[in-house]
Amino acid sequence: MNKIDWKRMFVAFLAILCFVFVGFALGLRNFWLAGFFLLLGFAIMGFGIAGKRKRS
């Protein structure tokens, strides 16, 4: 089994956490905060995908 790449795992965890916070913000009916976390989640995902393309 391959070794775990902890940096990529952390980036993926941050992206998932951002989308969880979107749901939390929507539950509080704070749409500005939900929009912020949605954009932040997409930005973190883009950062992870760009890093993956650079590596391969």
Secondary structure by P-SEA (a helix, b strand, c coil): ccccaaaaaaaaaaaaaaaaaaaaaaaacaaaaaaaaaaaaaaaaaaaaaaaaaac
